[in-house]
Amino acid sequence: MKEENKIIEDFREVLSLAKRYLRQEKERGVREIVINAKLKMQNAKSKEALERLRKEVERCKKCPLWRSRNNVVFGEGNPSAKLVLVGEAPGRSEDLEGRPFVGAAGQLLTKILASIGLKREDVFIGNILKCRPPMNRNPLPEEIKACWGYLDRQLRTIRPKIILALGTFAAQTLLKTDERISRLRGEFHPFAKGVELIVTYHPAALLRNPGYKRAVWEDMKLLKKEYQRL
């Protein structure tokens, strides 16, 4: 009991010293330390919440896809990212490694991000589904319904300002529409309060159809302009 009281007293003393130091810095006109402390605290909370959610998803058996998966592909990146990328579902490489966008399409995505000055660790990358559908078929309505809550909680935890929907399926699912991607891309769509969504072609489609390169580049320039305002 005495040892526990001493730990509490030591903690209070450290906290008091920290508050005194921050107050002195504030009086001197220094605000960066305070801002950084808040950002680090927010980042830590988001990271912890995402890890708890990851463990929950890894135990998920809400739809039959759990029987055929090798790994859950939860998503990865900055837990407090301003930009979240959402694809359709994991492919074969992703299912084997348990990470999103690690195959040929993922390598292209990394280059696309680099073209606007971003790295994978700057953003958060995920999918509509966390498990690979057999033969990479499109997700079924019941699978989307079962998995949607996880993506929703990810977005609420990360609190991005912009969402980039990669491909037709992700765009239509997030925007709740049947509109073609050619009509959805090229502009920002309201998604939630304080959150905008932009659409572009999936990197895998770009590998099959190099003619989409110009459209994707135009979308990325639009994204970069908005991202730099944040």
DATAPE-V753992 format. One line per field, one symbol per residue. phi: phi as a letter, one per 20 degrees, with the letter a starting at -180 (. if undefined). Layout:
phi: ???
This chain:
phi: .ffffffffffffffffffffffffffenedffffffffffffffffffffffgffffefcfcffffdfebfdfpbpffcffcddcdeafdfffffemceldeffffffgfffffdnddgffdddbbfdecffgllffgegfffffeggffgfffffflfecddedngffffffelbdffffeefnbedfdbfmcdccdbffgffffecgffgfffffffffffffffef
